[in-house]
Amino acid sequence: MITIVKSTETALETIDQATPGAWLNVVAPTAAESTELQALLGVPQDFVTYPLDIDERARIEKENGALLIVLRVPQFQGEKADIPYITVPLGIIITESYLVTVSQVETEAIGELTRGRTRLSTTKRNRFVLRLLLTAANIFLRDLRTINKIVDALEDRLYYSLRNREVVELLKYQKSLVYFTTALKANEMILLRLQRSGLFRQYPEDEDLLDDAVTEVEQAIEMTNISSNILSQMMDAFASIISNNLNVVMKFLASVTIILSLPTMLASFYGMNVKLPLEEHPWAFAIIMGISVVVALGVVVLFWRKDWL
């Protein structure tokens, strides 16, 4: 699907035909759309197909006067997914007349731009790209904060857990952090390369936006590393806590079994068809029950003092 957008004085508007200065947002294009796009832009076919590979790495390529920037951006798959947060490639193609974004799925970074929270001009392609880079970095930070909140909630549940469900949940978010770490480091290299190239130094505002994007990415890398280290150590600690919680329950059940077995054993003795003490006594039943209760209470007190119960 190809969506053609062009900026006006007030907002971004969708148009039917591609005109110079327009932004073409391409999501999961068909073979015919890819061929049409390649002919319109006059770029190599790889410029269109590279960002469609879900495993494509972040990088920069330049050919025939066109610039391709491939970034990794966050993608939320849902809380029930095996990996809730992953990263997907987003291609940015800059030519003399057009700005094109290419991805296999609809990304939140593009969604933030199309919702018009920031005033954008599709004719100022460099500044548009910088806004996109900064938006992607901010989404990383936002998703990291969300992951940290979820991990904190799981941590509270883990203190009382006897099962591995919470640990498995933590493992899912640890995988997400691995994706984030890899993507952010690659994005940082791209931004630093753009910074050194001087491509965005024509205007002071562009240079400031690029510096902001680099700063946000570096902050996201630091946050991801901290969260990943904490989560890794937390999983080891809580695996031991779950095992300890289970041991406490087993200890309690074993103590209760011993306490209940003593009256049962005494009652079993008096169920035998042989001569036994008190068998002729009118209060034999009450006396035997009293002895059973006293013995059981004595064991309870003993276990309590030894912290076995």
SULGICOR-V537075 format. One record per run of one state. SS is the DSSP state (H for helix, E for strand, C for the rest). FROM is the first residue (numbers start at 1). LEN is the number of residues. Records with the same first field share a line. If there is no record, write none. Layout:
# SULGICOR-V537075
SS: FROM-LEN ; FROM-LEN
This chain:
# SULGICOR-V537075
C: 1-1 ; 8-4 ; 16-7 ; 28-3 ; 42-3 ; 53-6 ; 64-2 ; 77-8 ; 95-4 ; 104-4 ; 115-10 ; 159-6 ; 198-6 ; 270-14 ; 306-4
E: 2-6 ; 12-4 ; 23-5 ; 59-5 ; 66-11 ; 85-10 ; 99-5
H: 31-11 ; 45-8 ; 108-7 ; 125-34 ; 165-33 ; 204-66 ; 284-22
